[in-house]
Amino acid sequence: MNDFDTFWHEAKAALRVALQWFFLAVPMGLLCGFLGTLFHLAVEHATELRAAQPWLLFLLPVAGLLINALYKVTKCEGVGTNNVLRAVQSGEPVSILLVPAIFLGTVLTHLCGGSAGREGAALQMGGSIGWNLGTLLRLKDHDRRTATISGMAAFFSALFGTPLAAACFAMMVEDVGLTFTAAFVPAFTSALLAYGCSLVFGIAPTHFALTAPELNVRTALLVILLGVACAAVSRLFCYTLHFMEHTVPKLLPNPWVRVFAGGVLVIGFSYLFGVGRYNGAGMSVITAAVEQGQALPWDFLCKIFLTALTLACGFKGGEVVPSFFVGATFGCVVGPLLGLPAGFAAAVGLVSIFCGATNVLIPSILLGFELFSGAGLELIALGCGICFMLSGHHGLYSSQTFVTNKLRSEYMSHKWRVKVKKAEE
């Protein structure tokens, strides 16, 4: 085969793949964009309704029973983000019924005051749509995994308005140290289309006004210290979530009793800590910490505990927005003690603890760029790097594996990777 034949053969193969991803990415982006917008509006209106009608908090135990019934009817009991990650890692199937189950379950949780985020639902719905659309199009196993990644990226982008961070996050979150680079074009295309769809329906992207200090040796050293502290809080956050996830079901093995009792406990602790402040996602508190430099010293601890309790008892949502809350409020309080502006320290904490909890370094830096329009990017990246390095080989998702060591330039043995996963479980 001469050089021209080789070139022509490679060109045809590239064109065939490009067309395949085009016909996948367009419907994926539009569908996830529409559903993501609908989900965003549903959660937003549920949050506004709960704020206007505080008595809805007392319906949380009943909402828990409804969520349990919904998951039982759809046969999605025990299915979550970890199943979507395994769909990318090993091709494990994901039921399409997970989409209505997690959609309604998360909206009910927010409506009645559970402490949870929404990105877990985004990853699950997007991954489920991607996997099933890939199956419908009769894609091969490895291409169906790419479709799953694209769905995750599209739904994440529709919710947060961060298409580049969403695409890279979906490509890197399954296996730390391994990037599914072949999925970038379809994932980013889907994310851009979903983002555009959300803009058409009037959903403003998540952005914060941020003023960053001058980049110099002093501020870099202070950010390093803050990054070290964020790594400790990231470990605490992940440990508390996993501890509650495995301890609560042992104490209350019946899921109906567990979710009802959990709802009662969340109500009680909400009144103890402050009704409304730690219920739902808490975006208003995050905004106040970053843009106004205002947070209470115990905010991050209360949010960690209530989020762990909410999710462990069977309510639905995600852990990423709570990680934003924890990071922003912690940074806002600790930053001034170190000599950093409160708002900027809140931004560093927000992105750093997200990075330490999810173990995705580059997507976290891109998230910082998109959330804060590039302000203080070098310092935010430094905080992320320190937190990533020191947060340990664990995270929010027990199905996540570590292909490379986070401290040294070496691959981790398969035996050690299995050991890490078992330790999380």
C-alpha positions as CSV (number, residue, x, y, z in Angstrom):
1,M,0.0,0.0,0.0
2,N,1.5,3.3,-1.1
3,D,1.4,6.6,0.8
4,F,-1.6,7.9,-1.1
5,D,-3.6,4.7,-0.4
6,T,-2.7,4.9,3.3
7,F,-3.8,8.5,3.5
8,W,-7.1,7.8,1.7
9,H,-7.8,4.8,3.9
10,E,-7.1,6.8,7.1
11,A,-9.2,9.8,5.7
12,K,-12.2,7.6,5.0
13,A,-11.9,6.0,8.5
14,A,-11.7,9.5,10.1
15,L,-14.7,10.7,8.1
16,R,-16.8,7.7,9.0
17,V,-16.0,8.2,12.7
18,A,-16.7,11.9,12.5
19,L,-20.1,11.3,10.9
20,Q,-20.9,8.7,13.5
21,W,-20.1,11.1,16.4
22,F,-22.0,13.9,14.6
23,F,-25.2,11.8,14.4
24,L,-24.7,10.8,18.1
25,A,-23.7,14.2,19.5
26,V,-26.5,16.3,18.0
27,P,-29.5,14.3,19.3
28,M,-27.6,13.7,22.6
29,G,-26.9,17.4,23.1
30,L,-30.4,18.5,22.2
31,L,-32.2,15.8,24.3
32,C,-29.9,16.3,27.3
33,G,-30.1,20.0,26.9
34,F,-33.9,20.0,26.9
35,L,-34.2,17.5,29.9
36,G,-31.4,19.3,31.7
37,T,-33.2,22.6,31.3
38,L,-36.5,21.1,32.5
39,F,-34.7,19.5,35.5
40,H,-33.0,22.8,36.3
41,L,-36.3,24.7,36.3
42,A,-38.0,22.0,38.3
43,V,-35.4,22.1,41.0
44,E,-35.3,25.9,41.0
45,H,-39.1,26.2,41.4
46,A,-39.1,23.5,44.0
47,T,-36.5,25.4,46.0
48,E,-38.4,28.7,45.6
49,L,-41.7,27.0,46.7
50,R,-40.0,25.5,49.8
51,A,-38.6,29.0,50.7
52,A,-42.1,30.5,50.3
53,Q,-43.8,27.6,52.2
54,P,-41.5,26.5,55.0
55,W,-44.0,23.9,56.2
56,L,-43.0,21.7,53.2
57,L,-40.0,20.7,55.3
58,F,-42.4,18.6,57.5
59,L,-43.3,16.5,54.4
60,L,-39.7,15.3,54.0
61,P,-40.4,11.8,55.6
62,V,-43.4,11.4,53.3
63,A,-41.3,12.4,50.3
64,G,-38.8,9.8,51.3
65,L,-41.4,7.1,51.2
66,L,-42.5,8.3,47.7
67,I,-38.9,8.2,46.5
68,N,-38.5,4.6,47.8
69,A,-41.8,3.6,46.1
70,L,-40.6,5.2,42.9
71,Y,-37.3,3.4,42.9
72,K,-39.0,0.1,43.7
73,V,-41.5,0.5,40.8
74,T,-38.8,1.4,38.3
75,K,-36.5,-1.4,39.7
76,C,-33.7,1.2,40.2
77,E,-33.1,0.4,43.9
78,G,-29.4,0.8,44.7
79,V,-28.6,2.3,41.3
80,G,-26.6,5.5,41.3
81,T,-23.6,7.4,39.9
82,N,-21.3,4.5,40.6
83,N,-23.3,2.4,38.1
84,V,-22.8,5.0,35.4
85,L,-19.1,5.1,36.1
86,R,-19.0,1.3,35.7
87,A,-20.9,1.7,32.4
88,V,-17.9,3.6,31.1
89,Q,-15.3,1.3,32.8
90,S,-16.7,-2.1,31.8
91,G,-19.8,-1.5,29.7
92,E,-22.3,-2.3,32.5
93,P,-25.9,-1.5,31.3
94,V,-27.8,1.4,32.8
95,S,-31.6,1.3,32.9
96,I,-33.4,4.1,31.0
97,L,-35.9,4.1,33.9
98,L,-33.2,5.7,36.0
99,V,-34.0,9.0,34.2
100,P,-37.5,9.5,35.6
101,A,-36.5,7.9,39.0
102,I,-33.6,10.2,39.7
103,F,-35.4,13.2,38.2
104,L,-38.5,13.0,40.4
105,G,-36.5,11.7,43.4
106,T,-34.2,14.7,43.3
107,V,-37.0,17.2,42.8
108,L,-38.9,15.8,45.8
109,T,-35.7,15.9,47.9
110,H,-35.2,19.6,47.1
111,L,-38.9,20.4,47.4
112,C,-39.1,19.1,51.0
113,G,-35.7,20.3,52.2
114,G,-33.2,17.4,51.9
115,S,-29.6,18.6,51.9
116,A,-28.3,17.5,48.5
117,G,-27.1,18.7,45.1
118,R,-28.2,18.0,41.6
119,E,-25.2,17.0,39.6
120,G,-25.4,13.4,40.8
121,A,-28.8,13.3,39.1
122,A,-27.3,15.0,36.0
123,L,-24.5,12.4,35.7
124,Q,-27.0,9.5,36.2
125,M,-29.6,10.9,33.7
126,G,-27.0,11.8,31.1
127,G,-25.2,8.5,31.5
128,S,-28.4,6.6,31.2
129,I,-29.5,8.5,28.1
130,G,-26.1,8.1,26.5
131,W,-25.8,4.4,27.1
132,N,-29.3,3.6,25.9
133,L,-29.0,5.9,22.9
134,G,-25.8,4.1,22.0
135,T,-27.6,0.8,22.3
136,L,-30.4,2.1,20.1
137,L,-27.9,3.1,17.5
138,R,-26.3,-0.4,17.8
139,L,-22.9,1.1,18.6
140,K,-20.1,-1.3,19.6
141,D,-19.3,-1.7,23.3
142,H,-16.4,0.9,23.4
143,D,-18.4,3.4,21.3
144,R,-21.4,2.9,23.7
145,R,-19.0,3.9,26.5
146,T,-18.2,7.1,24.6
147,A,-21.9,7.7,24.2
148,T,-22.3,7.4,28.0
149,I,-19.5,10.0,28.6
150,S,-21.2,12.3,26.1
151,G,-24.5,12.1,27.8
152,M,-22.9,12.8,31.2
153,A,-21.1,15.8,29.7
154,A,-24.2,17.2,28.1
155,F,-26.4,17.0,31.1
156,F,-23.7,18.5,33.4
157,S,-23.2,21.3,31.0
158,A,-26.9,22.1,30.7
159,L,-27.1,22.5,34.5
160,F,-24.0,24.5,35.2
161,G,-23.2,26.2,31.9
162,T,-19.6,25.0,31.9
163,P,-19.3,22.9,28.7
164,L,-15.5,22.5,28.6
165,A,-15.3,21.5,32.3
166,A,-18.3,19.2,31.9
167,A,-16.7,17.3,28.9
168,C,-13.3,16.9,30.6
169,F,-15.0,15.8,33.9
170,A,-17.0,13.1,32.1
171,M,-13.8,11.9,30.4
172,M,-11.7,11.7,33.5
173,V,-13.8,10.9,36.5
174,E,-14.1,7.2,36.0
175,D,-10.4,6.4,36.3
176,V,-7.9,8.8,37.9
177,G,-4.9,9.1,35.7
178,L,-6.7,7.8,32.6
179,T,-8.4,10.2,30.0
180,F,-10.8,8.9,27.4
181,T,-9.4,11.4,24.8
182,A,-11.2,9.7,21.9
183,A,-14.5,10.9,23.6
184,F,-13.6,14.6,23.6
185,V,-15.1,15.6,20.3
186,P,-18.5,13.9,20.8
187,A,-18.6,14.8,24.5
188,F,-17.6,18.5,24.0
189,T,-20.0,18.8,21.0
190,S,-22.9,17.4,23.1
191,A,-22.0,19.7,26.0
192,L,-21.9,22.8,23.7
193,L,-25.3,21.9,22.2
194,A,-26.8,21.2,25.7
195,Y,-25.4,24.5,26.9
196,G,-26.9,26.3,23.9
197,C,-30.2,24.7,24.5
198,S,-30.3,25.9,28.1
199,L,-29.5,29.4,27.0
200,V,-32.4,29.3,24.5
201,F,-34.7,28.5,27.4
202,G,-33.3,31.4,29.5
203,I,-31.1,29.4,31.9
204,A,-28.2,31.7,33.0
205,P,-24.9,29.8,33.3
206,T,-23.4,29.6,36.8
207,H,-21.0,32.5,37.2
208,F,-19.6,34.4,40.2
209,A,-18.1,37.9,40.3
210,L,-14.7,37.5,41.7
211,T,-11.8,39.9,42.5
212,A,-8.5,38.2,42.8
213,P,-5.4,39.4,44.6
214,E,-2.1,40.0,42.9
215,L,-0.1,36.9,41.9
216,N,3.1,37.0,43.9
217,V,5.2,34.8,46.2
218,R,3.2,35.8,49.3
219,T,-0.2,35.1,47.9
220,A,1.1,31.8,46.4
221,L,2.3,30.6,49.8
222,L,-1.0,31.6,51.4
223,V,-2.9,29.6,48.8
224,I,-0.7,26.6,49.3
225,L,-1.6,26.7,53.0
226,L,-5.3,27.0,52.2
227,G,-4.9,24.1,49.8
228,V,-3.4,21.9,52.5
229,A,-6.4,22.8,54.8
230,C,-8.8,22.1,52.0
231,A,-7.3,18.6,51.5
232,A,-8.1,17.8,55.1
233,V,-11.7,19.0,54.7
234,S,-12.0,17.1,51.5
235,R,-10.9,13.9,53.3
236,L,-13.4,14.7,56.1
237,F,-16.2,15.2,53.6
238,C,-15.6,12.0,51.8
239,Y,-15.1,10.0,54.9
240,T,-18.3,11.3,56.5
241,L,-20.3,10.5,53.4
242,H,-19.0,6.9,53.1
243,F,-19.2,6.3,56.9
244,M,-22.9,7.3,57.0
245,E,-23.6,5.5,53.7
246,H,-22.5,2.2,55.3
247,T,-23.4,2.8,58.9
248,V,-27.0,4.1,58.6
249,P,-28.3,1.0,56.6
250,K,-26.8,-1.3,59.3
251,L,-28.6,0.6,62.1
252,L,-31.9,0.8,60.1
253,P,-31.9,-2.1,57.6
254,N,-35.5,-1.6,56.5
255,P,-35.4,1.1,53.7
256,W,-38.9,2.4,54.4
257,V,-38.1,2.9,58.1
258,R,-34.7,4.3,57.2
259,V,-35.9,7.0,54.8
260,F,-38.8,8.0,57.1
261,A,-36.6,8.3,60.2
262,G,-34.0,10.0,58.2
263,G,-36.5,12.7,57.1
264,V,-37.5,13.2,60.7
265,L,-33.8,13.6,61.7
266,V,-33.1,16.1,58.9
267,I,-36.1,18.2,60.1
268,G,-34.8,18.1,63.6
269,F,-31.2,19.1,62.7
270,S,-32.5,21.7,60.3
271,Y,-34.2,23.5,63.2
272,L,-31.1,23.0,65.3
273,F,-28.7,24.4,62.8
274,G,-30.9,27.0,61.0
275,V,-33.9,26.2,58.8
276,G,-33.3,26.8,55.2
277,R,-29.6,27.5,55.3
278,Y,-28.4,23.9,54.9
279,N,-31.5,22.5,53.1
280,G,-31.4,22.0,49.3
281,A,-28.3,22.8,47.4
282,G,-27.5,26.1,49.2
283,M,-26.5,28.2,46.1
284,S,-27.4,31.4,47.9
285,V,-24.9,30.6,50.7
286,I,-22.2,29.8,48.1
287,T,-22.9,33.1,46.3
288,A,-22.7,35.1,49.6
289,A,-19.4,33.4,50.5
290,V,-17.7,34.1,47.1
291,E,-19.2,37.5,46.2
292,Q,-19.7,39.1,49.6
293,G,-17.2,37.2,51.8
294,Q,-19.9,36.1,54.2
295,A,-20.1,32.7,55.9
296,L,-20.5,31.2,59.4
297,P,-17.6,29.3,61.0
298,W,-19.7,26.1,61.3
299,D,-21.3,26.2,57.9
300,F,-19.1,23.6,56.3
301,L,-19.4,21.1,59.1
302,C,-23.2,21.4,59.2
303,K,-23.5,21.0,55.4
304,I,-21.2,17.9,55.5
305,F,-23.3,16.3,58.2
306,L,-26.7,17.0,56.8
307,T,-25.7,16.0,53.3
308,A,-24.3,12.7,54.5
309,L,-27.5,12.1,56.5
310,T,-29.8,13.0,53.7
311,L,-28.1,10.7,51.1
312,A,-27.4,7.8,53.5
313,C,-31.1,7.6,54.4
314,G,-32.2,7.2,50.8
315,F,-33.0,10.7,49.5
316,K,-31.7,11.6,46.1
317,G,-29.4,14.3,44.7
318,G,-25.7,14.8,44.4
319,E,-22.6,15.6,46.3
320,V,-20.8,18.1,44.0
321,V,-22.9,21.2,44.8
322,P,-22.6,20.3,48.6
323,S,-18.8,20.2,48.0
324,F,-19.0,23.7,46.5
325,F,-20.9,24.8,49.6
326,V,-18.4,23.1,51.9
327,G,-15.4,24.5,50.0
328,A,-16.7,28.1,49.7
329,T,-17.8,28.5,53.3
330,F,-14.6,26.9,54.6
331,G,-12.4,29.0,52.4
332,C,-14.4,32.1,53.3
333,V,-13.8,31.6,57.0
334,V,-10.2,30.3,57.0
335,G,-8.9,32.5,54.2
336,P,-8.9,35.8,56.2
337,L,-7.1,34.0,59.1
338,L,-4.3,33.3,56.6
339,G,-4.3,36.8,55.1
340,L,-6.3,36.1,52.0
341,P,-9.5,38.1,51.0
342,A,-12.6,36.1,52.1
343,G,-14.3,36.0,48.7
344,F,-11.3,34.9,46.8
345,A,-10.4,32.3,49.5
346,A,-14.0,31.0,49.1
347,A,-13.4,30.6,45.4
348,V,-10.2,28.7,46.0
349,G,-11.9,26.5,48.6
350,L,-14.9,25.8,46.3
351,V,-12.8,24.5,43.4
352,S,-10.1,22.8,45.6
353,I,-12.5,20.7,47.6
354,F,-14.4,19.8,44.5
355,C,-11.1,18.7,43.1
356,G,-10.1,16.7,46.2
357,A,-13.4,15.0,46.5
358,T,-13.8,14.0,42.8
359,N,-10.0,13.5,42.0
360,V,-10.2,15.3,38.7
361,L,-7.5,18.0,38.5
362,I,-7.7,19.4,35.0
363,P,-11.5,19.6,34.9
364,S,-11.4,21.4,38.3
365,I,-9.1,24.0,36.9
366,L,-11.3,24.5,33.9
367,L,-14.3,24.7,36.2
368,G,-12.5,27.5,38.0
369,F,-11.9,29.3,34.7
370,E,-15.6,29.0,33.6
371,L,-17.1,29.8,37.0
372,F,-14.9,32.9,37.7
373,S,-14.2,34.1,34.1
374,G,-10.5,33.4,34.5
375,A,-10.0,35.7,37.6
376,G,-7.1,34.4,39.7
377,L,-6.8,31.3,37.7
378,E,-3.1,30.6,38.5
379,L,-3.8,30.8,42.2
380,I,-6.9,28.7,42.0
381,A,-5.0,26.1,40.0
382,L,-2.3,26.1,42.7
383,G,-4.9,25.4,45.4
384,C,-6.4,22.7,43.3
385,G,-3.1,21.0,42.7
386,I,-2.2,21.0,46.4
387,C,-5.6,19.7,47.5
388,F,-5.5,17.0,44.7
389,M,-2.1,15.8,45.8
390,L,-2.9,15.6,49.5
391,S,-6.5,14.5,49.5
392,G,-5.5,10.8,49.3
393,H,-6.6,7.9,47.1
394,H,-10.3,8.1,47.9
395,G,-13.2,10.2,46.8
396,L,-17.0,10.6,46.4
397,Y,-17.4,7.6,44.1
398,S,-16.4,4.1,45.3
399,S,-16.4,2.8,41.6
400,Q,-13.7,5.3,40.7
401,T,-10.3,3.6,40.3
402,F,-6.8,5.1,40.5
403,V,-4.7,4.2,37.5
404,T,-1.8,6.4,38.5
405,N,-0.5,7.4,41.9
406,K,-1.4,10.9,43.0
407,L,1.9,11.6,44.7
408,R,4.4,9.9,42.4
409,S,4.8,9.4,38.6
410,E,4.0,5.7,38.7
411,Y,1.2,3.3,37.8
412,M,-0.8,1.7,40.6
413,S,-0.9,-2.1,40.5
414,H,-4.3,-3.7,39.8
415,K,-4.1,-5.3,43.3
416,W,-3.7,-1.9,44.9
417,R,-6.5,-0.4,42.9
418,V,-8.9,-3.1,44.1
419,K,-7.6,-2.6,47.6
420,V,-8.5,1.1,47.4
421,K,-12.0,0.4,46.2
422,K,-12.6,-2.1,48.9
423,A,-11.4,0.3,51.5
424,E,-14.0,2.8,50.3
425,E,-16.8,0.2,50.5
